[in-house]
Amino acid sequence: QEIQNSTRQRYTGIELEVGEKILGSCTDLMGSVRELIISSAQLQKEIVASGQAGGTATDFYKRHSRWTEGLLSAAKAVGWGASTLVSTADEVVGGTGKFEQLEVTSHEIAASTAQLVAASRVKADKDSRNFGKVMGASKSVANATAAVVAASKQCMKLTEESKLVAVDFSQLSAVQVKKLDMEMQVRILELENELTEERHRLTRMRKTHYHGDGTTNGGS
């Protein structure tokens, strides 16, 4: 809310519209993530309580160490994604971040949420009210992440269009047009080469890091 108020005071026109859309969608996502974390914590307590069989919570976690590790890993990933989303949204609105960063972070949150739900489903009673809350919260997160991605794409288009308006191509000479045409072609080739190389790096990193693990986050 503080960031939104600051944005209204600092920006006008396209910048204000972009800021409002980005921060609005990210705020909604953060609210959904908060509900997911709260409901997941409640479900975890329920699962542990029903499975202690007279022992302690520590005993339960030891007996189900792999499940515990999976659950905690997914929960931490959701929390990390939420923290990253806040800082990234602030940077994007301030003009120092990239819209693509918001999209990637949103996809990571969605993937981590799916892992959290999967881990919860393993031990939860299917008729559990808390599990129902987790499922409901996860759907809200999925919808909210989609909204962030949509807002990011829309704002990216608005920003690019505002830049094009500032350039009056009709006033350029034939030589200037030819020069600009060649520069654009060169830049497109550079970006295509960079994209190919980044995809290769991502593949190599995933093969190294997730080898034998069978899990990945997000999409390429």
N, C-alpha and C positions, 0 to 999 in steps of 0.2 A: 504494500500500500504506500509506503514511504517513497519507493522508487517511482511509482505511478504519479504521485503528487509532484515529485521533482521533475518528472518528464513534462507534465503539463505547464510547469513554470518556465522550463528551459527551451522548449521547442514549439514550433508552429508549422502549419501546412503539412506537407508530406511527412516530414520528420515526426511530427506529433501523431499523425495517423498511424505510422509504422510503429511508433513506441506504444501507443494505446493497444493496438492489435497484438503485438508480441507479448507485452506484459500482462494483458488480460488473459490470453490463452495459457501463459505460463503459470499465472496465479491459480487458474482453475485446475491445472495439472498438479500443482503443489498441494492443493486442497484434497484432491483424490488420493495422492500418495500418502498424505497424513492419515487419512481414513484407513488406507490399506495397512499401514504400519501398526496402527492401533488395533485393528481387528485381528491382524496376524499375531500380535502379542497376546491377545486374549485367547485366541485359538491354541496357541502354543502352551499356555498355562493349563488349558482344559485337557489337552493331549497328555501332558506330563502328569497331571493329577489322576487321570483315568488309567494311566499305565504304570504307576509307581508300584502297585501291588504290595503296599506296606513298606516299601523302601523310600529313599529320599530322591529328590529331584536329580541330585548328582549321580546317584545310582542309575537312574533312568537314562540320563545322557550318556553315561559310560556304556550301557548295554546297547544303545542305539547311536553310537558315535558317528557312523556314516550319514545317517539321517540328520543328525544334529549339525554336522559340518555343512551338508547341503543346504539346510534351512538357514543357517547363519550366513553362509556365503551369499545366498540370494538376497537376504534382508540387507546385508551390507552393500550389495551392489545397487539395490533400490535407493538406499540412503545416499550413496556416493553420486548416483545419477541425479538425484534431487538437488544436492548441493552444487553440482556442476551446472545444472540447468539455471539456477539462480544467478551464478556469476556470469554465465554465458549470455543470458538475457540482458543483464546489465551492460555487458560489453557491446552487444549488438545495438542496443538502443543508444549507447554512447558513441557508436560509429567505429569502435575498435575491434568488434567481433564479427563473425561471419554467420550468415543465415544457415549455412550448411552445418555449422557446429550445433545449432539448435536441433536440427533434424536428426543428426547422428545421436545426440544425447537423448532425445525423445525415443528413438528406436531402442537404445540401450535400456532405458527405463522399462519399456514395454517387454523386452526380452527377459529382464530380471524379474519382472512381475510374473511372467509366465512360469519361470523357474520356482518362484516362491509359492505359487499356487500348486504346482506339481508336487513340491516337497510337502506341502501341507496336506494334500489329498492322500498321501501314502499312509498317514497315521490318523487322519481325522475320521470321525463318525460322519457318514454321508448325510445323516439327519441332524447333524449339529447346527444349532442356530449360529454359532460363531463362524463355522465354516461357510454358512450361507452369506454371512456378512463379508467374509474374505472374497468370495466369488463376486458379490455385488460390487465391492470396492475395486476389484481387479478389472471389471468391465468398465467402471468409471475411469480408471487409469487408461485403459485402451482407447476409450473415446476421447479423453483429454489429450493423449499423445498424438492422436490423429488430427485433433484440432490445432495443436501447436505446429505440426508439419504443414498443414494447410495454410495457417496464418503466415508461416515463414515463407512459403512459396509465393503467396499473394503479396507480401511485403517486398520480397525480392523483386518481383515484377514491377511494383510501384516505384521502387528505387531506381531500377534500370530505366523505366520510362521517363522518370523525371530528369535523368541524365541526358537522355536522347533529345528531350525538348530543348535543352540548353544548347544543342548543336544544330545550327541551321544549314543543312546540307545543300540547300538550294543556292546558297551564297558562295559555294566553293567553285573554284575554276576546274577545268578538265584535268589539269596536271595535279591539282590538290586531291581531287577525287581518286585519281589513279594511284597516287602515293598512299592515300588512306586505305584504299582497297587492298594494296599489297601488304601494308602493315597489319591489317585485320587478318589476312590469310596467314601471315607468319605467326600471329598470335594464336590463331586457331590451331595450327599445327603444333605449336609449343604446348598448348593446353592438352591436346590429344595425347602427345608423347608423355606429358606429366601424369595424365590419368592412367595410361597403360602401365607406367613404372610404379605408380602408387598401388595399383591393383596387384602387381607382382609382389611388392613388398608386404602388402596385407596378407596375401596367400602364404608367403614364406613365414611370416610371423605366426600366423594361426597354426600352420603345420608344426612349427617348433614348440609353441606354447601349449597347444591343446593335443599334442601327439599322445594317443593312448587314453585321452581323457573322455573323448566323445562328446564334448560340450563346446558350444560357441555362443557368443552373444551378438545380437544385432544381425544386420545383413550387409552385403557388399554392394 
